[in-house]
Amino acid sequence: MTMRAIRTIGDPVLRTPAEQITTFDTELRNLVTDLMDTLLGAPGRAGVAAPQIGISAQVFVYDADGHRGHLVNPTLDLSDDTEDDDEGCLSIPGLYFPTRRARHATAHGLDQHGQPVTITGSGFLARALQHETDHLRGRLYVDTLHGDTRRRALREIRAGRYHSRPR
């Protein structure tokens, strides 16, 4: 079991779009294993994306609503209907804010062997798929916030009120 350190807000890797994966080899399979080990060892978890462990690669793992797996080079189809719910992030530990997300999401991508994968979810699973795909694009959930909620989140982050983890 290899748990990797989670990068926290302020680390440039979290704000940089990840590179598309073109080679499906042992290195990718080891990365997927490390991501899942990291996820399963983390508190309050739903997913972990490669940039969160310092690797610029379009892959994430998830464990939400009884669904566990990984997705490489994902794209999303989102419903028009939305819902607000508290959302947090391992890269901004300890802070949670109401975040609007599509209620339903279908993610298309590949598995660690390069085979096509599609996963469809609602509620928490849809939220996790959107959250992790955002990480691969260099976005954090706080970037989706608006108005007073966004101002409060940025104030909390600037004040260092999240619980930073050592690297």
DSSP file (Angstrom, degrees, kcal/mol; ACC not computed):
  #  RESIDUE AA STRUCTURE BP1 BP2  ACC     N-H-->O    O-->H-N    N-H-->O    O-->H-N    TCO  KAPPA ALPHA  PHI   PSI    X-CA   Y-CA   Z-CA
    1    1 A M              0   0    0      0, 0.0     2,-0.6     0, 0.0    33,-0.1   0.000 360.0 360.0 360.0 125.2    0.0    0.0    0.0
    2    2 A T        -     0   0    0     31,-0.2     2,-0.5     2,-0.0    36,-0.4  -0.901 360.0-171.1-122.2 102.5    1.4    3.4   -1.1
    3    3 A M        -     0   0    0     -2,-0.6     2,-0.3    34,-0.2    32,-0.1  -0.798  14.2-152.1 -88.5 130.3   -0.3    6.4    0.2
    4    4 A R        -     0   0    0     -2,-0.5     2,-0.2    30,-0.4    -2,-0.0  -0.726  23.3 -99.8-101.0 152.7    0.9    9.6   -1.4
    5    5 A A        -     0   0    0     -2,-0.3     2,-0.5   162,-0.2   162,-0.1  -0.482  36.3-125.6 -69.6 137.5    1.0   13.0    0.2
    6    6 A I        -     0   0    0    160,-0.2    47,-0.2    -2,-0.2     2,-0.2  -0.738  19.6-129.9 -86.6 128.5   -1.9   15.3   -1.0
    7    7 A R        -     0   0    0     45,-3.7     2,-0.2    -2,-0.5     3,-0.1  -0.559  25.6-144.2 -75.4 141.5   -0.9   18.6   -2.4
    8    8 A T    >   -     0   0    0     -2,-0.2     3,-2.0   157,-0.2    84,-0.2  -0.679  33.1 -67.5-109.7 164.2   -2.7   21.6   -0.9
    9    9 A I  T 3  S+     0   0    0     82,-2.6    -1,-0.2     1,-0.3    83,-0.0  -0.116 119.0  46.0 -49.6 138.3   -3.9   24.8   -2.3
   10   10 A G  T 3  S+     0   0    0      1,-0.4    -1,-0.3    -3,-0.1     5,-0.0   0.006  80.6 115.9 109.0 -24.8   -1.1   27.1   -3.3
   11   11 A D    X   -     0   0    0     -3,-2.0     3,-1.8     1,-0.1    -1,-0.4  -0.671  66.1-139.3 -76.5 124.4    0.8   24.3   -5.0
   12   12 A P  G >  S+     0   0    0      0, 0.0     3,-1.5     0, 0.0     4,-0.3   0.755  95.6  71.5 -59.5 -25.6    1.0   25.2   -8.7
   13   13 A V  G >  S+     0   0    0      1,-0.3     3,-0.8     2,-0.2   125,-0.1   0.809  92.4  58.7 -61.2 -27.1    0.3   21.6   -9.9
   14   14 A L  G <  S+     0   0    0     -3,-1.8    -1,-0.3     1,-0.2     4,-0.1   0.684 108.0  45.2 -74.6 -17.2   -3.3   22.1   -8.7
   15   15 A R  G <  S+     0   0    0     -3,-1.5    -1,-0.2    -4,-0.4    -2,-0.2   0.285  96.5  88.9-108.0   8.2   -3.8   25.1  -11.0
   16   16 A T  S <  S-     0   0    0     -3,-0.8   122,-0.4    -4,-0.3   123,-0.1  -0.921  83.4-114.3-110.9 126.2   -2.2   23.5  -14.1
   17   17 A P        -     0   0    0      0, 0.0   120,-0.2     0, 0.0   119,-0.1  -0.344  39.4-117.4 -57.2 135.7   -4.2   21.4  -16.6
   18   18 A A        -     0   0    0    118,-2.7     2,-0.2   117,-0.1    39,-0.1  -0.367  26.8-104.1 -76.7 154.2   -3.0   17.8  -16.5
   19   19 A E        -     0   0    0     37,-0.3    39,-2.1     1,-0.1    54,-0.1  -0.532  36.0-108.1 -79.2 142.1   -1.4   16.1  -19.5
   20   20 A Q        -     0   0    0     -2,-0.2     2,-0.4    37,-0.2    -1,-0.1  -0.423  33.6-118.9 -67.2 142.8   -3.5   13.6  -21.5
   21   21 A I        +     0   0    0     37,-0.3    -1,-0.1     1,-0.1     3,-0.1  -0.726  40.4 162.5 -87.6 130.0   -2.4   10.0  -21.0
   22   22 A T        +     0   0    0     -2,-0.4     2,-0.5     1,-0.2    -1,-0.1   0.505  58.5  67.3-121.1 -13.1   -1.2    8.3  -24.2
   23   23 A T        -     0   0    0      2,-0.0     2,-0.9     0, 0.0    -1,-0.2  -0.955  58.2-164.9-117.6 124.0    0.7    5.3  -22.8
   24   24 A F        +     0   0    0     -2,-0.5     2,-0.2    89,-0.1    88,-0.0  -0.810  43.2 124.8-108.9  89.9   -1.2    2.5  -21.0
   25   25 A D  S  > S-     0   0    0     -2,-0.9     4,-2.2     1,-0.0     3,-0.2  -0.567  77.5 -71.5-134.4-169.6    1.6    0.6  -19.2
   26   26 A T  H  > S+     0   0    0      1,-0.2     4,-2.7     2,-0.2     5,-0.2   0.851 125.6  59.5 -61.1 -36.3    2.8   -0.6  -15.8
   27   27 A E  H  > S+     0   0    0      2,-0.2     4,-1.9     1,-0.2    -1,-0.2   0.913 107.5  45.4 -60.7 -42.8    3.6    3.0  -14.8
   28   28 A L  H  > S+     0   0    0     -3,-0.2     4,-2.6     2,-0.2    -2,-0.2   0.921 112.1  51.3 -66.5 -43.6    0.0    4.0  -15.3
   29   29 A R  H  X S+     0   0    0     -4,-2.2     4,-2.1     1,-0.2    -2,-0.2   0.892 110.3  49.6 -61.6 -38.9   -1.3    0.9  -13.5
   30   30 A N  H  X S+     0   0    0     -4,-2.7     4,-2.7     2,-0.2    -1,-0.2   0.887 109.7  51.8 -65.5 -38.6    1.0    1.7  -10.5
   31   31 A L  H  X S+     0   0    0     -4,-1.9     4,-2.8     2,-0.2    -2,-0.2   0.924 108.9  49.6 -62.9 -44.7   -0.3    5.3  -10.5
   32   32 A V  H  X S+     0   0    0     -4,-2.6     4,-2.4     2,-0.2    -2,-0.2   0.909 111.9  49.3 -60.8 -41.7   -3.9    4.1  -10.4
   33   33 A T  H  X S+     0   0    0     -4,-2.1     4,-2.6     2,-0.2    -2,-0.2   0.930 111.8  47.8 -63.2 -45.7   -3.0    1.8   -7.5
   34   34 A D  H  X S+     0   0    0     -4,-2.7     4,-2.5     1,-0.2   -30,-0.4   0.899 111.2  51.5 -62.8 -40.3   -1.2    4.6   -5.6
   35   35 A L  H  X S+     0   0    0     -4,-2.8     4,-2.6     2,-0.2    -1,-0.2   0.927 111.9  46.1 -61.8 -44.6   -4.2    6.9   -6.2
   36   36 A M  H  X S+     0   0    0     -4,-2.4     4,-2.8     2,-0.2     5,-0.2   0.912 112.2  50.5 -66.9 -40.8   -6.7    4.3   -4.8
   37   37 A D  H  X S+     0   0    0     -4,-2.6     4,-1.2     1,-0.2    -1,-0.2   0.912 112.5  48.0 -60.5 -41.7   -4.4    3.6   -1.8
   38   38 A T  H  < S+     0   0    0     -4,-2.5     4,-0.5   -36,-0.4     3,-0.2   0.916 112.7  48.7 -64.4 -44.1   -4.2    7.3   -1.1
   39   39 A L  H >< S+     0   0    0     -4,-2.6     3,-1.4     1,-0.2    -2,-0.2   0.943 110.3  49.6 -61.5 -49.0   -8.0    7.7   -1.5
   40   40 A L  H 3< S+     0   0    0     -4,-2.8    -1,-0.2     1,-0.3    -2,-0.2   0.731 112.7  48.6 -67.3 -20.9   -8.8    4.8    0.8
   41   41 A G  T 3< S+     0   0    0     -4,-1.2    -1,-0.3    -3,-0.2    -2,-0.2   0.461  95.0  93.4 -94.5  -2.0   -6.5    6.1    3.4
   42   42 A A  S X  S-     0   0    0     -3,-1.4     3,-0.5    -4,-0.5     2,-0.2  -0.667  76.6-117.9 -94.8 145.9   -7.8    9.7    3.3
   43   43 A P  T 3  S+     0   0    0      0, 0.0    -2,-0.1     0, 0.0    -1,-0.0  -0.538  91.8   8.6 -77.9 146.7  -10.6   11.0    5.6
   44   44 A G  T 3  S+     0   0    0     -2,-0.2     2,-0.2     1,-0.2    44,-0.1   0.905  94.5 173.6  57.4  48.7  -13.9   12.3    4.1
   45   45 A R    <   +     0   0    0     -3,-0.5    -1,-0.2     1,-0.1     3,-0.1  -0.543  36.6 151.5 -98.9 152.0  -13.0   11.0    0.7
   46   46 A A  S    S-     0   0    0      1,-0.4    17,-2.5    -2,-0.2     2,-0.3   0.358  74.9 -15.6-141.4 -25.7  -14.8   10.7   -2.6
   47   47 A G  E     -A   62   0A   0     15,-0.3    -1,-0.4    -8,-0.1     2,-0.3  -0.975  46.0-148.0-172.8 162.5  -11.9   10.9   -5.1
   48   48 A V  E     -A   61   0A   0     13,-1.7    13,-2.5    -2,-0.3     2,-0.3  -0.984  14.6-154.5-142.5 132.4   -8.3   11.7   -5.8
   49   49 A A  E >   -A   60   0A   0     -2,-0.3     3,-1.6    11,-0.2     4,-0.5  -0.779  30.1-111.9-105.6 151.9   -6.9   13.1   -9.0
   50   50 A A  G > >S+     0   0    0      9,-2.6     5,-2.2     7,-0.3     3,-1.9   0.853 114.7  59.8 -51.8 -42.3   -3.3   12.7  -10.1
   51   51 A P  G > 5S+     0   0    0      0, 0.0     3,-1.8     0, 0.0    -1,-0.3   0.825  94.6  66.1 -58.4 -27.3   -2.5   16.4   -9.8
   52   52 A Q  G < 5S+     0   0    0     -3,-1.6   -45,-3.7     1,-0.3    -2,-0.2   0.696 105.4  42.6 -68.6 -16.6   -3.4   16.2   -6.1
   53   53 A I  G < 5S-     0   0    0     -3,-1.9    -1,-0.3    -4,-0.5   -48,-0.1   0.159 129.9 -95.9-111.3  17.2   -0.4   13.9   -5.6
   54   54 A G  T < 5S+     0   0    0     -3,-1.8     2,-0.5     1,-0.2    -2,-0.1   0.638  84.9 124.4  87.4  15.8    1.8   16.1   -7.8
   55   55 A I      < -     0   0    0     -5,-2.2     2,-1.6    -6,-0.1    -1,-0.2  -0.941  55.7-141.9-116.2 125.4    1.5   14.2  -11.1
   56   56 A S        +     0   0    0     -2,-0.5     2,-0.3    -5,-0.1   -37,-0.3  -0.624  58.1 120.5 -85.1  84.6    0.3   16.0  -14.3
   57   57 A A        -     0   0    0     -2,-1.6     2,-2.0     2,-0.2    -7,-0.3  -0.991  69.0-118.9-148.5 138.9   -1.7   13.2  -15.7
   58   58 A Q  S    S+     0   0    0    -39,-2.1    15,-3.0    -2,-0.3     2,-0.3  -0.530  73.8 108.0 -82.0  78.3   -5.4   13.0  -16.6
   59   59 A V  E     + B   0  72A   0     -2,-2.0    -9,-2.6    13,-0.2     2,-0.3  -0.982  36.6 171.6-150.4 140.8   -6.5   10.2  -14.3
   60   60 A F  E     -AB  49  71A   0     11,-1.9    11,-2.3    -2,-0.3     2,-0.3  -0.972  19.8-141.6-143.0 161.3   -8.5   10.0  -11.1
   61   61 A V  E     -AB  48  70A   0    -13,-2.5   -13,-1.7    -2,-0.3     2,-0.3  -0.864  19.4-168.0-117.0 157.0  -10.0    7.4   -8.8
   62   62 A Y  E     -AB  47  69A   0      7,-2.5     7,-2.1    -2,-0.3   -15,-0.3  -0.981  21.3-175.5-145.2 155.5  -13.4    7.6   -7.1
   63   63 A D  E     + B   0  68A   0    -17,-2.5     2,-0.4    -2,-0.3     5,-0.2  -0.719  36.8 137.7-150.0  91.4  -15.3    5.9   -4.3
   64   64 A A  E >   - B   0  67A   0      3,-2.5     3,-2.1    -2,-0.2   -18,-0.1  -0.999  63.9  -4.5-146.8 136.7  -18.8    7.3   -4.1
   65   65 A D  T 3  S-     0   0    0     -2,-0.4     3,-0.1     1,-0.3    -1,-0.1   0.832 129.3 -50.9  52.4  38.3  -22.4    6.0   -3.7
   66   66 A G  T 3  S+     0   0    0      1,-0.2     2,-0.5    59,-0.0    -1,-0.3   0.549 115.2 114.8  80.4   6.2  -21.2    2.4   -3.8
   67   67 A H  E <   +B   64   0A   0     -3,-2.1    -3,-2.5     2,-0.0     2,-0.4  -0.945  39.0 177.5-111.7 128.9  -19.2    2.9   -7.0
   68   68 A R  E     +B   63   0A   0     -2,-0.5     2,-0.3    -5,-0.2    -5,-0.2  -0.997  26.0  94.0-131.7 134.8  -15.4    2.6   -7.0
   69   69 A G  E     -B   62   0A   0     -7,-2.1    -7,-2.5    -2,-0.4     2,-0.3  -0.964  54.7 -96.5 177.9-160.5  -13.1    2.9   -9.9
   70   70 A H  E     -B   61   0A   0     -2,-0.3     2,-0.3    -9,-0.3    -9,-0.2  -0.942  18.3-154.5-143.9 163.0  -10.8    5.1  -12.0
   71   71 A L  E     -B   60   0A   0    -11,-2.3   -11,-1.9    -2,-0.3     2,-0.4  -0.989   3.9-156.5-146.1 133.6  -11.0    7.1  -15.2
   72   72 A V  E    S-BC  59 110A   0     38,-2.5    38,-2.0    -2,-0.3   -13,-0.2  -0.907  77.0  -5.2-111.2 137.0   -8.3    8.1  -17.7
   73   73 A N  E    S-     0   0A   0    -15,-3.0    -1,-0.2    -2,-0.4   -14,-0.1   0.908  90.2-164.5  49.5  54.5   -8.7   11.2  -20.0
   74   74 A P  E     -     0   0A   0      0, 0.0     2,-0.3     0, 0.0    35,-0.2  -0.310  20.2-170.2 -75.6 151.4  -12.3   11.8  -18.9
   75   75 A T  E     - C   0 108A   0     33,-2.4    33,-2.6    -2,-0.0     2,-0.4  -0.938  16.7-140.3-127.0 156.0  -15.0   13.9  -20.6
   76   76 A L  E     - C   0 107A   0     -2,-0.3     2,-0.5    31,-0.2    31,-0.2  -0.932  14.8-162.7-123.6 141.7  -18.3   14.8  -19.0
   77   77 A D  E     - C   0 106A   0     29,-2.5    29,-2.5    -2,-0.4     2,-0.3  -0.996  27.3-164.8-112.7 123.3  -21.9   15.1  -20.2
   78   78 A L  E     - C   0 105A   0     -2,-0.5    27,-0.2    27,-0.2     2,-0.1  -0.844  16.8-122.1-115.8 145.8  -23.9   17.1  -17.6
   79   79 A S        -     0   0    0     25,-2.3    24,-0.1    -2,-0.3    -1,-0.0  -0.381  20.5-126.4 -74.6 160.6  -27.6   17.5  -17.0
   80   80 A D  S    S+     0   0    0     22,-0.1     2,-0.2    -2,-0.1    -1,-0.1   0.767  87.2  87.2 -78.4 -26.7  -29.1   21.0  -17.0
   81   81 A D        -     0   0    0     21,-0.0    22,-2.9     1,-0.0    23,-0.5  -0.543  64.6-167.4 -78.6 142.2  -30.7   20.5  -13.6
   82   82 A T  E     -E  102   0B   0     20,-0.3     2,-0.3    -2,-0.2    20,-0.2  -0.743  14.0-161.2-124.9 167.9  -28.5   21.4  -10.7
   83   83 A E  E     -E  101   0B   0     18,-2.3    18,-2.2    -2,-0.2     2,-0.4  -0.988  15.5-133.7-147.9 150.6  -28.3   21.0   -7.0
   84   84 A D  E     +E  100   0B   0     -2,-0.3     2,-0.3    16,-0.2    16,-0.2  -0.877  35.3 152.4-104.0 136.4  -26.4   22.7   -4.2
   85   85 A D  E     -E   99   0B   0     14,-1.4    14,-2.8    -2,-0.4    12,-0.1  -0.977  51.3 -83.8-155.6 156.1  -24.7   20.7   -1.5
   86   86 A D  E     -E   98   0B   0     -2,-0.3     2,-0.4    12,-0.3    10,-0.0  -0.397  49.2-173.0 -62.9 137.2  -21.7   21.1    0.8
   87   87 A E  E     +E   97   0B   0     10,-2.0    10,-2.1    -2,-0.1     2,-0.2  -0.983   8.6 177.5-134.4 145.1  -18.5   20.2   -1.0
   88   88 A G  E     -     0   0B   0     -2,-0.4     2,-0.3     8,-0.2     8,-0.1  -0.737  14.4-142.3-133.3-176.2  -14.9   19.9    0.3
   89   89 A C  E >   -E   92   0B   0      3,-0.5     3,-1.6     6,-0.5     6,-0.3  -0.983  21.0-133.5-154.9 137.5  -11.6   18.9   -1.1
   90   90 A L  T 3  S+     0   0    0     -2,-0.3   -84,-0.1     1,-0.3    -1,-0.1   0.753 111.6  57.6 -62.0 -22.8   -8.6   17.0    0.2
   91   91 A S  T 3  S+     0   0    0      1,-0.3   -82,-2.6   -83,-0.1    -1,-0.3   0.522 115.1  35.6 -86.8  -6.1   -6.4   19.8   -1.2
   92   92 A I  E X  S-E   89   0B   0     -3,-1.6     3,-1.5   -84,-0.2    -3,-0.5  -0.506  95.4-163.7-135.3  63.7   -8.3   22.3    0.9
   93   93 A P  E 3   +     0   0B   0      0, 0.0    70,-2.7     0, 0.0    -3,-0.1  -0.171  63.0  16.4 -62.9 139.1   -8.8   20.1    4.0
   94   94 A G  E 3  S+     0   0B   0     68,-0.2     2,-0.4     1,-0.2    -4,-0.1   0.286  97.5 105.0  90.4  -9.5  -11.4   21.1    6.6
   95   95 A L  E <   +     0   0B   0     -3,-1.5    -6,-0.5    -6,-0.3     2,-0.4  -0.892  41.8 177.4-108.6 136.4  -13.3   23.7    4.6
   96   96 A Y  E     +     0   0B   0     -2,-0.4    -8,-0.2    -8,-0.1   -10,-0.1  -1.000   1.0 175.7-136.8 135.3  -16.7   22.9    3.1
   97   97 A F  E     -E   87   0B   0    -10,-2.1   -10,-2.0    -2,-0.4     2,-0.3  -0.990  41.6 -95.5-139.7 147.8  -19.0   25.3    1.1
   98   98 A P  E     -E   86   0B   0      0, 0.0     2,-0.4     0, 0.0   -12,-0.3  -0.477  49.6-172.6 -63.4 124.7  -22.3   24.9   -0.7
   99   99 A T  E     -E   85   0B   0    -14,-2.8   -14,-1.4    -2,-0.3     2,-0.5  -0.976  21.0-132.1-128.7 131.3  -21.4   24.2   -4.3
  100  100 A R  E     +E   84   0B   0     -2,-0.4     2,-0.3   -16,-0.2   -16,-0.2  -0.701  36.1 162.6 -84.7 128.9  -23.7   24.1   -7.3
  101  101 A R  E     -E   83   0B   0    -18,-2.2   -18,-2.3    -2,-0.5     2,-0.1  -0.941  46.9 -85.5-138.2 159.5  -23.1   21.0   -9.5
  102  102 A A  E     -E   82   0B   0     -2,-0.3   -20,-0.3   -20,-0.2    28,-0.1  -0.439  34.8-135.3 -61.8 140.3  -25.1   19.3  -12.2
  103  103 A R  S    S+     0   0    0    -22,-2.9    20,-1.8     1,-0.1     2,-0.4   0.824  88.4  34.2 -69.4 -32.2  -27.5   16.7  -10.6
  104  104 A H  E     - D   0 122A   0    -23,-0.5   -25,-2.3    18,-0.2     2,-0.4  -0.967  68.2-179.8-127.9 141.1  -26.6   14.0  -13.2
  105  105 A A  E     -CD  78 121A   0     16,-2.7    16,-2.7    -2,-0.4     2,-0.5  -1.000  15.4-161.7-141.1 141.9  -23.3   13.3  -14.9
  106  106 A T  E     -CD  77 120A   0    -29,-2.5   -29,-2.5    -2,-0.4     2,-0.5  -0.990  15.6-161.0-120.3 121.8  -22.0   10.8  -17.4
  107  107 A A  E     -CD  76 119A   0     12,-3.1    12,-2.3    -2,-0.5     2,-0.4  -0.880   4.3-168.0-105.9 131.9  -18.3   10.4  -17.6
  108  108 A H  E     +CD  75 118A   0    -33,-2.6   -33,-2.4    -2,-0.5     2,-0.3  -0.935  32.6 107.0-115.4 140.4  -16.6    8.9  -20.6
  109  109 A G  E     - D   0 117A   0      8,-2.3     8,-2.5    -2,-0.4     2,-0.3  -0.880  58.5 -73.6-175.4-150.5  -12.9    7.9  -20.7
  110  110 A L  E     -CD  72 116A   0    -38,-2.0   -38,-2.5    -2,-0.3     2,-0.1  -0.891  30.8-124.8-130.1 158.5  -10.6    4.9  -20.6
  111  111 A D    >   -     0   0    0      4,-2.3     3,-2.0    -2,-0.3   -40,-0.1  -0.354  48.7 -84.1 -91.4-177.0   -9.5    2.4  -18.0
  112  112 A Q  T 3  S+     0   0    0      1,-0.3   -83,-0.2     2,-0.1   -84,-0.1   0.583 130.7  52.4 -67.8  -8.9   -5.8    1.8  -17.1
  113  113 A H  T 3  S-     0   0    0      2,-0.1    -1,-0.3   -85,-0.1   -89,-0.1   0.365 122.0-103.2-104.7   1.7   -5.6   -0.7  -20.0
  114  114 A G  S <  S+     0   0    0     -3,-2.0    -2,-0.1     1,-0.3     3,-0.0   0.587  75.2 140.1  88.3  11.5   -6.9    1.8  -22.6
  115  115 A Q        -     0   0    0      1,-0.1    -4,-2.3     0, 0.0    -1,-0.3  -0.677  60.0 -98.9 -89.0 142.5  -10.4    0.2  -22.8
  116  116 A P  E     -D  110   0A   0      0, 0.0     2,-0.4     0, 0.0    -6,-0.3  -0.291  41.9-173.9 -62.3 141.4  -13.5    2.6  -23.0
  117  117 A V  E     -D  109   0A   0     -8,-2.5    -8,-2.3   -45,-0.1     2,-0.4  -0.996  10.0-174.2-136.3 139.0  -15.4    3.2  -19.8
  118  118 A T  E     -D  108   0A   0     -2,-0.4     2,-0.4   -10,-0.2   -10,-0.2  -0.999   3.9-178.0-131.8 132.6  -18.6    5.1  -19.2
  119  119 A I  E     -D  107   0A   0    -12,-2.3   -12,-3.1    -2,-0.4     2,-0.4  -0.998   5.6-166.0-131.2 132.6  -20.0    5.8  -15.7
  120  120 A T  E     +D  106   0A   0     -2,-0.4     2,-0.3   -14,-0.2   -14,-0.2  -0.946  17.6 161.9-117.7 135.6  -23.3    7.6  -15.1
  121  121 A G  E     -D  105   0A   0    -16,-2.7   -16,-2.7    -2,-0.4     2,-0.3  -0.977  24.6-150.3-150.2 163.2  -24.3    8.9  -11.7
  122  122 A S  E >>  -D  104   0A   0     -2,-0.3     3,-1.2   -18,-0.2     4,-0.6  -0.839  65.7  -4.6-124.9 164.4  -26.6   11.2   -9.8
  123  123 A G  H 3> S+     0   0    0    -20,-1.8     4,-2.4    -2,-0.3     5,-0.2  -0.267 131.5   7.2  59.0-126.0  -26.2   13.1   -6.6
  124  124 A F  H 3> S+     0   0    0      1,-0.2     4,-2.6     2,-0.2    -1,-0.3   0.869 133.2  50.2 -62.6 -40.8  -22.9   12.4   -4.8
  125  125 A L  H <> S+     0   0    0     -3,-1.2     4,-2.5     2,-0.2    -1,-0.2   0.930 111.4  48.9 -64.1 -44.2  -21.4   10.3   -7.5
  126  126 A A  H  X S+     0   0    0     -4,-0.6     4,-2.1   -23,-0.3    -2,-0.2   0.908 111.7  50.5 -60.0 -41.6  -22.2   13.0  -10.1
  127  127 A R  H  X S+     0   0    0     -4,-2.4     4,-2.8     1,-0.2    -2,-0.2   0.922 110.2  49.3 -61.9 -45.5  -20.6   15.6   -7.8
  128  128 A A  H  X S+     0   0    0     -4,-2.6     4,-2.7     1,-0.2     5,-0.3   0.908 109.7  51.0 -62.7 -42.5  -17.5   13.4   -7.4
  129  129 A L  H  X S+     0   0    0     -4,-2.5     4,-1.9     1,-0.2    -1,-0.2   0.905 114.3  44.2 -62.1 -40.9  -17.1   12.9  -11.1
  130  130 A Q  H  X S+     0   0    0     -4,-2.1     4,-2.2    -5,-0.2    -2,-0.2   0.919 113.4  50.7 -68.8 -43.8  -17.3   16.7  -11.7
  131  131 A H  H  X S+     0   0    0     -4,-2.8     4,-1.6     1,-0.2    -2,-0.2   0.929 113.7  43.6 -60.4 -48.3  -15.0   17.6   -8.9
  132  132 A E  H  X S+     0   0    0     -4,-2.7     4,-1.3     1,-0.2    -1,-0.2   0.877 111.8  52.8 -70.0 -37.0  -12.3   15.2   -9.9
  133  133 A T  H  X S+     0   0    0     -4,-1.9     4,-0.7    -5,-0.3    -1,-0.2   0.889 105.4  56.4 -64.4 -37.4  -12.5   16.1  -13.6
  134  134 A D  H ><>S+     0   0    0     -4,-2.2     5,-2.5     1,-0.2     3,-1.3   0.912 101.5  57.0 -57.7 -42.5  -12.1   19.8  -12.5
  135  135 A H  H ><5S+     0   0    0     -4,-1.6     3,-1.5     1,-0.3    -1,-0.2   0.885 102.5  54.7 -56.2 -38.8   -8.8   18.8  -10.9
  136  136 A L  H 3<5S+     0   0    0     -4,-1.3  -118,-2.7     1,-0.3    -1,-0.3   0.696 107.9  50.5 -69.9 -17.2   -7.6   17.5  -14.2
  137  137 A R  T <<5S-     0   0    0     -3,-1.3    -1,-0.3    -4,-0.7    -2,-0.2   0.318 123.3-102.9-100.4   5.7   -8.3   20.9  -15.7
  138  138 A G  T < 5S+     0   0    0     -3,-1.5     2,-0.4  -122,-0.4    -3,-0.2   0.737  81.0 128.2  80.5  23.2   -6.5   22.9  -13.1
  139  139 A R      < -     0   0    0     -5,-2.5     2,-0.3    -6,-0.1    -1,-0.3  -0.881  43.8-155.3-114.8 145.0   -9.7   23.9  -11.2
  140  140 A L    >   -     0   0    0     -2,-0.4     3,-2.1    -3,-0.1     4,-0.4  -0.805  33.8-109.8-109.8 157.9  -10.6   23.7   -7.6
  141  141 A Y  G >  S+     0   0    0     -2,-0.3     3,-1.7     1,-0.3     4,-0.4   0.818 116.3  65.0 -59.1 -29.8  -14.2   23.5   -6.3
  142  142 A V  G >  S+     0   0    0      1,-0.3     3,-0.9     2,-0.2    -1,-0.3   0.747  90.5  67.0 -65.5 -20.4  -13.8   27.0   -4.8
  143  143 A D  G <  S+     0   0    0     -3,-2.1    -1,-0.3     1,-0.2    -2,-0.2   0.701  97.2  54.3 -70.0 -18.3  -13.4   28.3   -8.4
  144  144 A T  G <  S+     0   0    0     -3,-1.7    -1,-0.2    -4,-0.4   -44,-0.2   0.542  87.9 104.6 -91.5  -8.1  -17.0   27.4   -9.0
  145  145 A L    <   -     0   0    0     -3,-0.9     2,-0.3    -4,-0.4   -46,-0.1  -0.318  53.4-159.0 -75.8 157.6  -18.4   29.4   -6.1
  146  146 A H    >>  -     0   0    0     -2,-0.0     4,-1.2     4,-0.0     3,-0.9  -0.917  41.0 -16.1-134.2 158.2  -20.2   32.7   -6.5
  147  147 A G  H 3> S-     0   0    0     -2,-0.3     4,-2.3     1,-0.2     3,-0.2  -0.103 121.6  -4.2  58.7-139.1  -21.1   35.8   -4.5
  148  148 A D  H 3> S+     0   0    0      1,-0.2     4,-2.6     2,-0.2    -1,-0.2   0.838 133.1  57.0 -60.2 -36.1  -20.9   35.8   -0.7
  149  149 A T  H <> S+     0   0    0     -3,-0.9     4,-2.4     2,-0.2    -1,-0.2   0.922 108.6  46.2 -63.6 -43.2  -20.0   32.1   -0.6
  150  150 A R  H  X S+     0   0    0     -4,-1.2     4,-2.7     2,-0.2     5,-0.2   0.927 112.7  49.9 -64.4 -44.5  -16.9   32.6   -2.8
  151  151 A R  H  X S+     0   0    0     -4,-2.3     4,-2.2     1,-0.2    -2,-0.2   0.916 112.3  47.7 -61.1 -42.7  -15.8   35.7   -0.8
  152  152 A R  H  X S+     0   0    0     -4,-2.6     4,-2.4     2,-0.2    -1,-0.2   0.914 112.0  49.8 -64.2 -43.0  -16.1   33.7    2.4
  153  153 A A  H  X S+     0   0    0     -4,-2.4     4,-2.4     1,-0.2    -2,-0.2   0.933 112.1  47.0 -62.0 -46.3  -14.2   30.7    1.0
  154  154 A L  H  X S+     0   0    0     -4,-2.7     4,-2.8     1,-0.2    -1,-0.2   0.874 111.2  52.3 -65.3 -36.4  -11.4   32.9   -0.3
  155  155 A R  H  X S+     0   0    0     -4,-2.2     4,-2.1    -5,-0.2    -1,-0.2   0.931 110.5  47.8 -62.4 -45.6  -11.2   34.8    3.1
  156  156 A E  H  <>S+     0   0    0     -4,-2.4     5,-2.8     2,-0.2     6,-0.4   0.894 113.6  47.7 -62.6 -40.9  -10.9   31.4    4.9
  157  157 A I  H ><5S+     0   0    0     -4,-2.4     3,-1.6     3,-0.2     5,-0.2   0.940 111.4  49.4 -66.9 -47.4   -8.2   30.2    2.5
  158  158 A R  H 3<5S+     0   0    0     -4,-2.8    -1,-0.2     1,-0.3    -2,-0.2   0.865 109.4  53.0 -59.4 -35.5   -6.2   33.5    2.8
  159  159 A A  T 3<5S-     0   0    0     -4,-2.1    -1,-0.3    -5,-0.2    -2,-0.2   0.536 113.9-121.3 -77.9  -5.2   -6.5   33.3    6.6
  160  160 A G  T < 5 +     0   0    0     -3,-1.6     4,-0.2    -4,-0.3    -3,-0.2   0.821  62.5 147.2  71.6  30.4   -5.1   29.7    6.4
  161  161 A R      < +     0   0    0     -5,-2.8     2,-0.2    -6,-0.2    -4,-0.2   0.511  42.9  91.7 -82.0  -2.6   -8.1   28.3    8.1
  162  162 A Y  S    S-     0   0    0     -6,-0.4     2,-1.2    -5,-0.2   -68,-0.2  -0.540  91.1-107.4 -82.5 162.1   -7.9   25.0    6.2
  163  163 A H        -     0   0    0    -70,-2.7    -2,-0.1    -2,-0.2   -68,-0.1  -0.736  36.8-148.4 -96.3  92.3   -5.9   22.3    7.8
  164  164 A S        -     0   0    0     -2,-1.2   -73,-0.1    -4,-0.2   -72,-0.1  -0.275   5.5-145.2 -62.5 141.5   -2.7   22.0    5.8
  165  165 A R        -     0   0    0   -159,-0.2  -157,-0.2   -74,-0.1     2,-0.1  -0.837  23.5-106.3-104.7 145.4   -1.0   18.7    5.5
  166  166 A P              0   0    0      0, 0.0  -160,-0.2     0, 0.0    -1,-0.0  -0.399 360.0 360.0 -67.5 148.8    2.7   18.2    5.4
  167  167 A R              0   0    0   -162,-0.1  -162,-0.2    -2,-0.1  -160,-0.0   0.413 360.0 360.0 -97.1 360.0    4.2   17.4    2.0
